[in-house]
Amino acid sequence: MKDDEPFLLDDPARLKALAHPMRRRMLRHLNMYGPATSTTLGELLGAKTGTTSYHLRQLEKYGFIEEIPERSAGRERWWRTAGGRGDIRLPTPDRLAPEDRPVLAEFHRLGMEEDRLLFERFPEVHARDPEWATGSRGFGWMTKEDFARFYEAYITLLKAHTHRPETAPPGARPVYVRLFTLPADDPAVE
């Protein structure tokens, strides 16, 4: 897979691999701080090395991370995020078998819980660091085609301005960026 191609979570097992809180925390740490070992991750996350090793193998199995052979020696294996994983796309519920839809719902639930915590912390972080903590709220009318173009332009813009942790220039910081859209005329939103 090339770095600019979307990574589709079209396999329910692949989706399930990311619908696990420990794996999400590990992947977030690797995205934010770069390569780590299972021992390092275990210490940081309060988990046993066997547990982190198992979850790292699951993330590797489904293509989210990769071993760094040149840094690994003996039992110490170094891991990094796999290239091309910045644009992870989810299937729509109708593209999954009915028995696999709860995994997608759990993936969304975990993600929205993480996002809710970020939103709650936003005012405090913005007061302390307004040059880095910013927000935008928008509203507009779009056709499905307009919206598809908007989303692709957003992903392109995000990719154009981000770096991997190991190649980030001096002064770069990890930044959470969130985009979610809802149709304003949906009865659940009004």
Backbone as CSV, one residue per row, in Angstrom:
resi,resn,N_x,N_y,N_z,CA_x,CA_y,CA_z,C_x,C_y,C_z
1,MET,0.830,-1.194,0.000,0.000,0.000,0.000,0.867,1.247,0.000
2,LYS,0.549,2.173,-0.886,1.264,3.438,-0.918,0.767,4.324,0.217
3,ASP,1.654,5.247,0.652,1.318,6.124,1.773,0.116,7.014,1.503
4,ASP,-0.187,7.295,0.234,-1.286,8.217,-0.038,-2.618,7.504,-0.274
5,GLU,-2.635,6.166,-0.190,-3.874,5.427,-0.389,-4.635,5.290,0.928
6,PRO,-5.957,5.386,0.880,-6.745,5.164,2.101,-6.587,3.720,2.583
7,PHE,-6.638,3.535,3.874,-6.566,2.220,4.498,-7.976,1.855,4.928
8,LEU,-8.607,0.971,4.174,-9.998,0.629,4.413,-10.111,-0.499,5.428
9,LEU,-10.876,-0.253,6.463,-11.138,-1.279,7.474,-12.342,-2.107,7.026
10,ASP,-12.188,-2.764,5.884,-13.291,-3.509,5.301,-13.402,-4.938,5.826
11,ASP,-12.389,-5.399,6.518,-12.385,-6.735,7.095,-12.846,-6.614,8.548
12,PRO,-13.914,-7.308,8.944,-14.391,-7.196,10.324,-13.307,-7.519,11.361
13,ALA,-12.407,-8.442,11.057,-11.326,-8.763,12.002,-10.370,-7.580,12.137
14,ARG,-10.097,-6.906,11.057,-9.235,-5.712,11.076,-9.906,-4.602,11.881
15,LEU,-11.190,-4.430,11.670,-11.951,-3.434,12.424,-11.945,-3.785,13.909
16,LYS,-12.130,-5.051,14.212,-12.128,-5.505,15.606,-10.777,-5.255,16.270
17,ALA,-9.705,-5.360,15.490,-8.367,-5.121,16.043,-8.239,-3.703,16.586
18,LEU,-8.933,-2.754,15.971,-8.869,-1.360,16.438,-10.009,-0.998,17.375
19,ALA,-10.919,-1.931,17.608,-12.022,-1.672,18.524,-11.667,-2.210,19.911
20,HIS,-10.397,-2.077,20.271,-9.913,-2.544,21.570,-9.172,-1.391,22.248
21,PRO,-9.549,-1.030,23.468,-8.954,0.154,24.119,-7.431,0.102,24.251
22,MET,-6.861,-1.039,24.626,-5.398,-1.135,24.801,-4.692,-0.906,23.465
23,ARG,-5.198,-1.497,22.408,-4.562,-1.334,21.089,-4.663,0.107,20.621
24,ARG,-5.768,0.742,20.894,-5.930,2.147,20.509,-4.922,3.010,21.251
25,ARG,-4.733,2.744,22.547,-3.767,3.512,23.337,-2.346,3.282,22.827
26,MET,-2.032,2.033,22.488,-0.696,1.725,21.986,-0.454,2.419,20.647
27,LEU,-1.416,2.342,19.771,-1.278,2.977,18.459,-1.173,4.493,18.607
28,ARG,-1.958,5.063,19.505,-1.882,6.506,19.751,-0.488,6.886,20.241
29,HIS,0.076,6.069,21.149,1.421,6.360,21.654,2.454,6.285,20.518
30,LEU,2.379,5.256,19.685,3.326,5.129,18.576,3.175,6.281,17.583
31,ASN,1.945,6.706,17.335,1.720,7.856,16.449,2.303,9.129,17.033
32,MET,2.170,9.286,18.342,2.586,10.523,18.982,4.084,10.579,19.256
33,TYR,4.645,9.499,19.747,6.039,9.533,20.208,7.010,8.730,19.358
34,GLY,6.504,7.981,18.396,7.386,7.202,17.552,7.640,5.809,18.098
35,PRO,8.675,5.151,17.569,8.931,3.750,17.889,9.065,3.455,19.378
36,ALA,8.656,2.228,19.740,8.734,1.777,21.131,8.784,0.252,21.148
37,THR,9.167,-0.289,22.296,9.170,-1.744,22.506,7.943,-2.115,23.333
38,SER,7.653,-3.406,23.405,6.528,-3.850,24.228,6.791,-3.536,25.699
39,THR,8.047,-3.608,26.116,8.397,-3.285,27.504,8.113,-1.819,27.799
40,THR,8.547,-0.948,26.915,8.306,0.488,27.086,6.810,0.783,27.145
41,LEU,6.062,0.203,26.207,4.619,0.440,26.183,3.950,-0.117,27.433
42,GLY,4.400,-1.281,27.895,3.844,-1.867,29.107,4.036,-0.960,30.307
43,GLU,5.235,-0.402,30.443,5.511,0.509,31.562,4.650,1.765,31.478
44,LEU,4.517,2.311,30.283,3.743,3.539,30.103,2.249,3.331,30.305
45,LEU,1.759,2.159,29.896,0.323,1.906,29.926,-0.113,1.066,31.118
46,GLY,0.836,0.690,31.980,0.499,-0.111,33.154,0.061,-1.518,32.813
47,ALA,0.712,-2.128,31.833,0.362,-3.486,31.407,1.608,-4.371,31.422
48,LYS,1.387,-5.658,31.520,2.500,-6.604,31.489,3.031,-6.718,30.064
49,THR,4.318,-7.032,29.957,4.956,-7.139,28.648,4.274,-8.185,27.775
50,GLY,3.848,-9.298,28.364,3.145,-10.324,27.587,1.868,-9.795,26.975
51,THR,1.167,-8.960,27.736,-0.069,-8.356,27.236,0.225,-7.395,26.093
52,THR,1.217,-6.533,26.279,1.527,-5.575,25.212,2.066,-6.297,23.981
53,SER,2.855,-7.356,24.183,3.369,-8.125,23.039,2.222,-8.722,22.236
54,TYR,1.244,-9.284,22.919,0.092,-9.865,22.232,-0.634,-8.803,21.400
55,HIS,-0.906,-7.660,22.016,-1.638,-6.603,21.303,-0.811,-6.015,20.158
56,LEU,0.496,-5.917,20.331,1.353,-5.458,19.233,1.297,-6.435,18.066
57,ARG,1.306,-7.718,18.357,1.221,-8.716,17.275,-0.114,-8.603,16.534
58,GLN,-1.187,-8.298,17.265,-2.480,-8.120,16.605,-2.472,-6.883,15.707
59,LEU,-1.885,-5.810,16.194,-1.784,-4.597,15.368,-0.919,-4.845,14.133
60,GLU,0.143,-5.630,14.299,0.996,-5.974,13.159,0.244,-6.866,12.173
61,LYS,-0.464,-7.853,12.688,-1.204,-8.798,11.843,-2.142,-8.086,10.873
62,TYR,-2.750,-7.000,11.351,-3.726,-6.295,10.522,-3.166,-5.045,9.846
63,GLY,-1.832,-4.882,9.888,-1.188,-3.852,9.088,-1.120,-2.462,9.684
64,PHE,-1.369,-2.305,10.983,-1.336,-0.977,11.587,0.063,-0.574,12.045
65,ILE,0.875,-1.561,12.399,2.246,-1.290,12.837,3.181,-2.272,12.141
66,GLU,4.481,-1.984,12.246,5.489,-2.877,11.682,6.709,-2.874,12.585
67,GLU,7.410,-3.997,12.558,8.639,-4.099,13.332,9.737,-3.318,12.625
68,ILE,10.673,-2.792,13.403,11.841,-2.103,12.856,13.011,-3.072,13.011
69,PRO,13.300,-3.868,11.999,14.310,-4.918,12.138,15.696,-4.397,12.509
70,GLU,16.070,-3.235,11.977,17.410,-2.706,12.243,17.597,-2.247,13.689
71,ARG,16.507,-2.020,14.414,16.596,-1.627,15.830,16.344,-2.804,16.765
72,SER,15.754,-3.860,16.247,15.404,-5.009,17.077,16.602,-5.930,17.230
73,ALA,16.738,-6.493,18.430,17.835,-7.430,18.714,17.370,-8.424,19.770
74,GLY,17.542,-9.690,19.499,17.147,-10.718,20.451,15.652,-10.659,20.714
75,ARG,15.298,-10.591,21.996,13.881,-10.546,22.367,13.316,-9.124,22.320
76,GLU,14.190,-8.137,22.215,13.728,-6.746,22.172,13.353,-6.385,20.738
77,ARG,12.057,-6.177,20.524,11.547,-5.808,19.208,11.015,-4.388,19.278
78,TRP,11.430,-3.578,18.313,10.965,-2.199,18.209,9.847,-2.127,17.185
79,TRP,8.840,-1.305,17.473,7.659,-1.170,16.624,7.420,0.296,16.262
80,ARG,6.864,0.483,15.068,6.454,1.815,14.618,5.142,1.663,13.848
81,THR,4.470,2.785,13.672,3.250,2.742,12.870,3.633,2.442,11.427
82,ALA,2.758,1.736,10.745,2.996,1.408,9.342,2.674,2.627,8.488
83,GLY,3.385,2.795,7.401,3.129,3.915,6.495,1.750,3.801,5.875
84,GLY,1.196,4.945,5.496,-0.083,4.946,4.793,-1.284,4.712,5.682
85,ARG,-1.151,4.931,6.980,-2.277,4.661,7.874,-2.908,5.938,8.407
86,GLY,-2.561,7.072,7.836,-3.144,8.322,8.296,-4.573,8.512,7.830
87,ASP,-4.970,7.821,6.781,-6.311,7.950,6.216,-7.011,6.599,6.354
88,ILE,-7.553,6.359,7.534,-8.262,5.102,7.796,-9.735,5.324,7.505
89,ARG,-10.285,4.504,6.618,-11.687,4.629,6.219,-12.487,3.456,6.782
90,LEU,-13.666,3.774,7.253,-14.544,2.761,7.822,-15.616,2.362,6.828
91,PRO,-16.044,1.117,6.901,-17.162,0.724,6.040,-18.467,1.297,6.581
92,THR,-19.438,1.474,5.724,-20.765,1.857,6.192,-21.429,0.594,6.752
93,PRO,-22.342,0.738,7.688,-22.958,-0.454,8.285,-23.542,-1.428,7.262
94,ASP,-24.117,-0.904,6.183,-24.712,-1.787,5.179,-23.678,-2.629,4.437
95,ARG,-22.384,-2.293,4.561,-21.313,-3.067,3.903,-20.814,-4.201,4.797
96,LEU,-21.349,-4.282,6.018,-20.968,-5.334,6.953,-22.128,-6.295,7.158
97,ALA,-21.781,-7.534,7.459,-22.809,-8.512,7.818,-23.452,-8.057,9.129
98,PRO,-24.719,-8.345,9.338,-25.396,-7.909,10.567,-24.651,-8.295,11.844
99,GLU,-24.032,-9.450,11.871,-23.314,-9.878,13.078,-22.020,-9.098,13.307
100,ASP,-21.520,-8.395,12.281,-20.288,-7.607,12.417,-20.554,-6.134,12.733
101,ARG,-21.784,-5.704,12.623,-22.112,-4.294,12.855,-21.849,-3.837,14.291
102,PRO,-22.021,-4.701,15.302,-21.680,-4.256,16.663,-20.201,-3.880,16.831
103,VAL,-19.324,-4.488,16.043,-17.899,-4.132,16.114,-17.708,-2.702,15.611
104,LEU,-18.378,-2.344,14.541,-18.306,-0.972,14.030,-18.882,0.004,15.064
105,ALA,-19.988,-0.371,15.680,-20.581,0.488,16.711,-19.617,0.669,17.886
106,GLU,-18.924,-0.395,18.286,-17.966,-0.296,19.387,-16.776,0.573,18.987
107,PHE,-16.313,0.432,17.757,-15.231,1.280,17.252,-15.631,2.753,17.380
108,HIS,-16.839,3.084,16.927,-17.321,4.470,17.014,-17.487,4.910,18.472
109,ARG,-18.014,4.034,19.320,-18.210,4.385,20.721,-16.890,4.736,21.394
110,LEU,-15.868,3.888,21.181,-14.555,4.159,21.765,-13.971,5.466,21.240
111,GLY,-14.083,5.668,19.936,-13.556,6.894,19.335,-14.260,8.141,19.842
112,MET,-15.575,8.075,19.960,-16.312,9.247,20.429,-16.045,9.506,21.909
113,GLU,-15.810,8.453,22.685,-15.444,8.656,24.092,-14.095,9.369,24.183
114,GLU,-13.136,8.944,23.356,-11.837,9.627,23.316,-12.026,11.088,22.900
115,ASP,-12.836,11.317,21.887,-13.071,12.675,21.400,-13.799,13.525,22.436
116,ARG,-14.760,12.944,23.152,-15.481,13.682,24.188,-14.507,14.208,25.242
117,LEU,-13.545,13.372,25.633,-12.544,13.810,26.615,-11.705,14.954,26.063
118,LEU,-11.357,14.890,24.790,-10.605,15.988,24.172,-11.429,17.276,24.169
119,PHE,-12.700,17.171,23.795,-13.557,18.350,23.765,-13.710,18.957,25.157
120,GLU,-13.822,18.118,26.174,-13.948,18.636,27.546,-12.692,19.381,27.982
121,ARG,-11.541,18.963,27.504,-10.281,19.593,27.888,-9.952,20.816,27.036
122,PHE,-10.671,20.991,25.945,-10.357,22.068,25.014,-10.312,23.452,25.654
123,PRO,-11.323,23.893,26.426,-11.266,25.261,26.970,-10.011,25.513,27.814
124,GLU,-9.630,24.555,28.634,-8.439,24.719,29.471,-7.170,24.807,28.628
125,VAL,-7.058,23.918,27.652,-5.859,23.918,26.801,-5.829,25.184,25.950
126,HIS,-6.983,25.611,25.453,-7.038,26.829,24.638,-6.609,28.053,25.452
127,ALA,-7.036,28.120,26.694,-6.652,29.252,27.548,-5.139,29.271,27.782
128,ARG,-4.542,28.100,27.870,-3.114,27.994,28.146,-2.266,28.115,26.878
129,ASP,-2.774,27.653,25.742,-1.959,27.548,24.531,-2.790,27.843,23.273
130,PRO,-3.319,29.085,23.133,-4.235,29.376,22.035,-3.635,29.307,20.635
131,GLU,-2.324,29.342,20.527,-1.733,29.225,19.189,-1.789,27.794,18.669
132,TRP,-1.946,26.825,19.569,-1.994,25.417,19.179,-3.377,24.803,19.350
133,ALA,-4.166,25.313,20.240,-5.506,24.766,20.466,-6.513,25.704,19.824
134,THR,-7.107,25.271,18.769,-8.062,26.105,18.061,-9.243,25.261,17.626
135,GLY,-10.323,25.900,17.336,-11.512,25.177,16.917,-12.231,25.913,15.819
136,SER,-13.089,25.195,15.157,-13.890,25.784,14.094,-15.236,25.075,14.066
137,ARG,-16.257,25.842,13.908,-17.587,25.278,13.732,-18.122,25.848,12.424
138,GLY,-18.636,24.983,11.631,-19.119,25.446,10.339,-20.513,24.926,10.041
139,PHE,-21.110,25.525,9.062,-22.423,25.107,8.602,-22.499,25.441,7.126
140,GLY,-23.060,24.562,6.351,-23.211,24.840,4.932,-24.154,23.853,4.284
141,TRP,-24.544,24.177,3.087,-25.387,23.284,2.293,-24.504,22.603,1.266
142,MET,-24.585,21.283,1.184,-23.773,20.523,0.231,-24.595,19.397,-0.370
143,THR,-24.262,19.066,-1.605,-24.794,17.841,-2.191,-23.874,16.697,-1.747
144,LYS,-24.280,15.455,-1.994,-23.402,14.326,-1.662,-22.075,14.454,-2.404
145,GLU,-22.123,14.921,-3.637,-20.912,15.092,-4.424,-20.027,16.197,-3.843
146,ASP,-20.651,17.313,-3.438,-19.904,18.398,-2.789,-19.232,17.878,-1.524
147,PHE,-20.008,17.142,-0.733,-19.478,16.639,0.525,-18.317,15.669,0.287
148,ALA,-18.434,14.793,-0.692,-17.348,13.850,-0.998,-16.078,14.602,-1.387
149,ARG,-16.215,15.655,-2.218,-15.051,16.465,-2.605,-14.467,17.206,-1.395
150,PHE,-15.331,17.734,-0.537,-14.880,18.423,0.671,-14.064,17.466,1.544
151,TYR,-14.572,16.268,1.756,-13.892,15.306,2.609,-12.525,14.932,2.033
152,GLU,-12.459,14.672,0.746,-11.181,14.311,0.118,-10.196,15.479,0.196
153,ALA,-10.684,16.710,0.023,-9.809,17.888,0.132,-9.292,18.032,1.559
154,TYR,-10.142,17.751,2.535,-9.731,17.793,3.940,-8.609,16.778,4.203
155,ILE,-8.773,15.553,3.743,-7.755,14.513,3.938,-6.455,14.916,3.253
156,THR,-6.540,15.438,2.046,-5.354,15.887,1.315,-4.636,16.991,2.077
157,LEU,-5.378,17.939,2.596,-4.802,19.037,3.372,-4.127,18.509,4.641
158,LEU,-4.778,17.605,5.333,-4.211,17.025,6.554,-2.893,16.310,6.252
159,LYS,-2.880,15.513,5.202,-1.656,14.793,4.827,-0.530,15.743,4.415
160,ALA,-0.876,16.826,3.770,0.137,17.766,3.281,0.863,18.485,4.411
161,HIS,0.259,18.521,5.580,0.836,19.292,6.677,1.251,18.457,7.881
162,THR,1.325,17.136,7.724,1.709,16.286,8.854,2.997,15.528,8.555
163,HIS,3.654,15.134,9.630,4.916,14.393,9.555,4.824,13.157,10.433
164,ARG,5.648,12.176,10.154,5.808,11.044,11.069,6.659,11.527,12.244
165,PRO,6.502,10.932,13.422,7.263,11.419,14.580,8.772,11.398,14.358
166,GLU,9.264,10.371,13.683,10.711,10.257,13.511,11.280,11.204,12.453
167,THR,10.427,11.825,11.638,10.912,12.753,10.616,10.375,14.176,10.818
168,ALA,9.710,14.408,11.930,9.138,15.735,12.181,10.247,16.761,12.371
169,PRO,10.088,17.955,11.802,11.106,18.996,11.956,11.101,19.573,13.377
170,PRO,12.168,20.250,13.743,12.207,20.888,15.067,11.006,21.823,15.244
171,GLY,10.437,21.803,16.425,9.285,22.654,16.720,7.949,21.999,16.426
172,ALA,7.965,20.844,15.745,6.704,20.145,15.461,6.176,19.512,16.745
173,ARG,4.867,19.538,16.892,4.213,18.923,18.050,3.132,17.980,17.553
174,PRO,2.823,16.945,18.336,1.674,16.109,17.955,0.393,16.906,18.184
175,VAL,-0.512,16.854,17.245,-1.749,17.630,17.309,-2.922,16.716,16.978
176,TYR,-3.936,16.730,17.832,-5.179,16.024,17.518,-5.982,16.878,16.552
177,VAL,-6.453,16.277,15.494,-7.310,16.957,14.523,-8.552,16.092,14.364
178,ARG,-9.713,16.677,14.531,-10.957,15.925,14.426,-11.879,16.609,13.427
179,LEU,-12.546,15.796,12.633,-13.603,16.274,11.748,-14.749,15.291,11.871
180,PHE,-15.894,15.777,12.184,-17.083,14.948,12.069,-18.193,15.822,11.521
181,THR,-19.016,15.219,10.750,-20.122,15.953,10.147,-21.418,15.202,10.422
182,LEU,-22.476,15.935,10.531,-23.810,15.371,10.708,-24.787,16.168,9.849
183,PRO,-25.729,15.526,9.218,-26.744,16.303,8.496,-27.603,17.057,9.502
184,ALA,-27.664,18.360,9.363,-28.356,19.216,10.325,-29.859,18.948,10.364
185,ASP,-30.411,18.386,9.307,-31.847,18.146,9.292,-32.237,16.728,9.702
186,ASP,-31.282,15.956,10.224,-31.585,14.623,10.741,-32.351,14.779,12.043
187,PRO,-33.462,14.050,12.235,-34.239,14.189,13.465,-33.429,13.917,14.745
188,ALA,-32.412,13.099,14.662,-31.598,12.810,15.845,-30.715,13.987,16.226
189,VAL,-30.510,14.935,15.321,-29.611,16.067,15.553,-30.382,17.310,15.987
190,GLU,-31.552,17.475,15.463,-32.319,18.724,15.709,-32.638,18.908,17.176
